[in-house]
Amino acid sequence: MTDARPVVAVTMGDPAGIGPEIAVRALLDRAVREVCRPFVIGDLSVLEQAARFCGLPARFHTTPDAVSLADAAGTIDVMDLHVVDPARLRIGEVQPLGGEAAFAYVRRSAELAMRREVAAVVTAPINKESLKAAGVPFIGHTEMYAHLTGAHEEMTMFAILDLRIFFLTRHVSLAEACRLITRERVLDGIEKSLRALHQLGHVNPHLAVAGLNPHAGDGGLFGREEVDEIAPAVAEAQARGQRVSGPLPADSVFHLARLGRFDAVLSLYHDQGHIAAKMMDFERTVSVTLGLPILRTSVDHGTAFDIAGTGKASAVSLIEAIRVAARYAVQGVRLAA
């Protein structure tokens, strides 16, 4: 019989962070093996070291491609790129080697996914300072995958419990995010969010749009963005027959969505949605990149240099990210713009 479990590539992340440790833990997890055939793109020597940090008796199998997996209980399949010399690696520190390696793993995963050799890609955390030190011209995963896959309209979605959170802006300063809140951009974000919800199986989704200012501006008393830009975009979407509400005060809209009033929330800036999601369930918040020709999910935490090498890092977020990727792959979900 043909194994229906999708093949999922997991990038190791920054080798100096907790990525190698959580990758080892996740790929030994029974819940992960039940839903997919996973393998790690990274460096075998670093993963072996990570297993020792965690006190895990893992076995490793190197694979030259995505079809030669051992796929055996207690064995971790590794596509070894031989980027990192452990003798040169400083665990828990920003360094060019970390950024260089992280980008190499991402690049290989994009190549495999674009050739449809893997059904999905799941990414362990990388460090922006290490990327900069290595001269990598991208600030994060989303920008890397957009460049490597030729995408131009990428967008981030969080999957947390039964809620979906979309982000209109992300890796820009708060001042710049406020400048980017225009009627056209908000309307475009609404349309992309609703399209993604349809692709995820929602027949008639209801989207809430968060306000930017306190109390969603209180009719212009605390800023004009809601009156001049956000509300007109919502009204236009409603005129097109879309179920959209807002702008609603950000201090309550996520709670209302969690209660089931809305299927999703369009967050206007990075921390607005991140704080809400992580307060609901920090470890099980999964990041999904929309607008790519490939399926990609990720943990929503950083490299945790302060505990790297101690074996203390929890793999719950990575396990959940792999499970979400596998589920979407089986469902045939494609979140292209």
HUVENNOR-V74564 format. One record per helix or strand of 3 or more residues. SS is the DSSP state (~ for helix, > for strand). FROM is the first residue (numbers start at 0). TO is the last residue. Records with the same first field share a line. If there is no record, write none. Layout:
# HUVENNOR-V74564
SS=FROM-TO + FROM-TO
This chain:
# HUVENNOR-V74564
>=5-10 + 35-41 + 58-61 + 74-79 + 119-122 + 154-159 + 162-166 + 206-209 + 243-247 + 263-266 + 285-289 + 295-298
~=18-26 + 29-34 + 43-53 + 95-113 + 127-132 + 140-148 + 173-178 + 182-198 + 213-217 + 224-238 + 249-257 + 269-280 + 315-330
